[in-house]
């Protein structure tokens, strides 16, 4: 998992480039993992994805617990 000082970068099993970093919510977000709100001021994971097919990159805001499977997938793809 990322920390405030160390983002996690890598490629997922589909070949997409993924970067995870710790962030603090400046507005209300909806976590795509559980569909619940991430409240203003809450520490969470900011995910940036660049698809392998060259399509436009995008970002999402995830609860830290909901992002754990993504971080594990990056570890599996490395190894």
ABEGO torsion letter per residue (X at the ends): XBBAABBBBEBBAAGBBBBBBBBBBABBBBBAAAGBBBBBGBBBBBBBBBBAAGBBBBBBBBBAAAAAAAAAAAAAAAX
